[in-house]
């Protein structure tokens, strides 16, 4: 295998890994804010993709970036609404965590069936405006959407880090993540901050759903397939860790591509979870476990 082909595979893995990382960040944000492992996150990701399809192809036929922004706004609003009307009441009433977990699974089933009934079971795609002419770098063949996806995710990660560390609301979110009771006593409106965290998390998931458009066809089950990789990324990187979600996503994405190319694509999911088990045996809590209590 030439160096160019290897670089091509690495870029392909980084592209997919950053999408997993976005989904993993969405999971980690909610975990930090509420201690909730949201199994409906993957279906919210899928729903974001379907809204993008509706806005740019099926109904409104808006320009790509307008549809992109509108899909994020709609999904963010939905995340805020779900947190206030569905999740937070269960958390506030101190229901058994297992019951809340079942509640997230129930929401996942509802969203998936809603997608199935509204958009149907057939695979669908929406075009991207980046063109289909590959970029040649030596022997490496790079698709324009791969470069755009990588740039978008890097910008989002930097902006999210700045938001969490430099803004009043971001610092308050981190405080609620670490000490919710103390934060409440200090005057922080915990319920409101948890809702904003759900909004932000759902926006990240919807962006991941949109960015998969050029890579994977939209199907109602897409969320479950991607969420499995996102949860693996979260556990590999360290549950609740910002850096862990990013690094875990990249590890999953690059490993998946290399294993599929050099071994077989049939057992790539088995390999990912085997790798996760090995990492957790060596370092329980994930690679960045020390950071779980220190940062979002």
N, C-alpha and C positions, 0 to 999 in steps of 0.2 A: 504494500500500500504506500502511495506517495505521500509526501508531507502535505500537499495541497488537499488531498482527500481527507486526511486526518483533521486538518484545520476545518474543513467543511463539516465534518461530523461534530467537532467540538462546538462550532457556532450553532449547529442544529440543536445540540444538547443544551447549550446556554439559553437559546431561545425558548425551548420547552421548559427548561428548569426555572426560568424567571417567571413564567406563567404559573407554575406550581408554587413558586415562592410567593406570588401575589395572593393566591388562594390560602397559602399557609399563614401569611401575615393576617389575613382576614380572620382566620380561626384563632390565632394567638391574641389578637386584639380583644375579641369577645371573651376568651378565657381569662385574660388579665383583668378585664372590667367586672366580670360577673362569676368567674369560676365555672362557666358553662361551656361544655364541648358541644358545639352546634352541628349536628349531623345534617341539617338542612342547607348548610352553606354551599354545597356542591350544586344543589338544585336552584338556589338563588343565582349562582354563577351561570347556569344554563338559561335561566329566565332572562338575565341581562343580554345574553346572545340573541334570544328570540325577540326581545324588544328592539334590538338593533336591526334584526331582520325585518321587522314590521315597519320601522321608521324609514329604512333605506330601500327596501325592495318591495314588500307586500302591499303596503298601504300608502304611506305619505311620500315615498320616493325622495327623501331628503338627501342632501349631500352627505358624504361619509362622516365628516367631522361634526356636522350639526346633529346627525343621528346618534353619533357616539356620545356627545354631550347630553343629549336628551335622554338617552338610555341610562346614563349615570344618574341624572337628576331623578328620573322616575324610580330607579332601584334604590337610591338613597332615601327617598321619601317612603318607599315601602319598608325599608329596614327600620326607619324611625317609627313608623306606625306599628310594625310587628313588635318592636321592643316595648312600646308603651302599652299595647293592648293585649299582648300574648305572653312575652317572656318575663317582663319585669313583675307583673302581678304574681306569677308563680315563684319568682325569686324572693319577692317582698314577703310573701306568705310563708316563706321558709319551708316549701315543700321538700319532700325527700328528693335528693339529687337524682336518684334513679328515675323518679317520675318525670322530672324536668327533662332528663335525657330522652325518655320515651316520647315526651312532648315534641322534641326536636325531630325525632324520627317520624312522628305523625305529620308534622308540618312538611317534611320532605315528601311524604307520600301524596299529600294534598297538592303541593306545587307540581310534582311530576305528572299527576293525573290531570291537573288543569292545563299544563303544557300539551299533553297528549290530546285533550279534547278541543283545545283552541287551534293548535297548529298541526295536529295530526302526527302519525308515527313516521312518516317518510323523512329521510335525510334531506336537509336543505342547506344552502350556502348563501352568503352575501359577498359581493365582490369587494375587494379592497382597491383603493386608488393608487397603489404603489407600483402597479405594473407587474407583468409576468416575465419580463426580460431579465435573465439572471445576470448578476455581476460576477465577472471572472477575475479572481485574484490568483494568478498562477494557475495551478490545477484545480483550485477550489472554486466551486460553483455556489454562490451565495444569492439567495432570493431577496429582493428588496424588502419584503414584509418582515424578514428575519431581522434585518438591521433596524427597521422602524420599531418593531416590537421591543428589541433590546434597549433602544434609546428611550422609548416611552417608559418602560419599567424602571430603568435607572433614574430617570427624572422623577418619577413617582416616589421611589424609595428615598431619594434625597429630600424631596419636599415633605414626605411623611416624617422623616427623622427630624427635620427642622421644625415642623409643626409640633411634634411631641416634646421637643427640648427647648424651643425658643418662644412659644406662645403661651399665654395664660391658660387657655383651654387645654392645650396639650400637656402642660405641667400638671393641671388639675386631673386630667385623665390618668397620668402616671401615678399621681398620689392616690386616686381611688383604686387603681390596680394593686397598690402595695398595702394601703391601710384604709379600707373603706369606712370603718367605724370612726377612726381618728379624723379622716377627711370630712365626714358628716359633722363631727363636733366642731371642726374648724370653720364651718359655714359653707362648705362645698355642697351643692345640690347633687347628691349622688345619683338619684333617679334620672335627672336630666343628663348628667355626664354619661351614664350607661346608655341612654338612648342615643346620644351623639356618637358614642363608640359603635353602636349597632349600625348607625347611618354610615359611618366611615367604613366599617367592615363590609357592609353590603355594596358600597361603591367600589371598593377594591375587588370584590368578587365579580361584580358586573363587568369591570374593566378586563379582568382575566377572561371572562366569557366572550367578550368582544374580540380580544386579541387571538383567541383560538380559531376565529372564523376562517382565516386563510389556511389553517393547518388541519383542522378536523371538521367534518360535516356536523351540523346541528342535528341532534336527535334527543328525544326526551330523556334518555338514559345517560347522556354525556356527563352530567354532573356527578353521578355516582362513580364513573370511571375516573374523573379528574380529582374528586375529593379523596379517593383512596390514596392517590399519589400525594395530595396536599397533606393528609394526615400523617403519611409516612415521613414527609419532609419535616413536619412539626416535631414528631417524636425523635427523628434523627438529629435535628438541630437543637432541640431543647424546648419543651412546652413552655410557652409564655415569653420566649426570647425573640426579640426583634432580629438580631443578627443570626440566631439559630434558624429562624424561618427562611431567611434569605440563603444561607449556606446550605441548609437541608434541601431546599428546592433545587439549587444548582447541582448538588450531589445526585439527587434522584434523576434529574433531567439528563445529565451527561452520562451517568451510569446506564440509564435505560437505552440511550442511543448506541453506546459502545457495545453493550451486551447484545442488542438486537443485530448489530452489524457483524460482530466477530463470532458470536455463538448462535443464537436463534431468537427470533422475536416471539416465539410461542410461549416461552417461559420467562419473559422479561419481568412480569409482575411478581412471579415467584422469586426471582433474583432480587428485586427491590426489597421485598419483605424479609428475605433471608439476610440481606445486607443490614437491614434495620435491626434485626434480632442480634446480629453479631456486634453491631455498634453499641446497642443497649446493654449487652453483656459486658463489653469492655468498659463502657462509660454509662452507667445507669443515669437516666435523666437527660441524656442527649449530650451533644458536643458542648453546648453553651449552657449547661445546667446551672453554673454559678450565677449567670446573669438573670435567671428567672425572677428572683426577688428584687432585682435592682432596676430593671428597665422594661418597657413595653416593646 
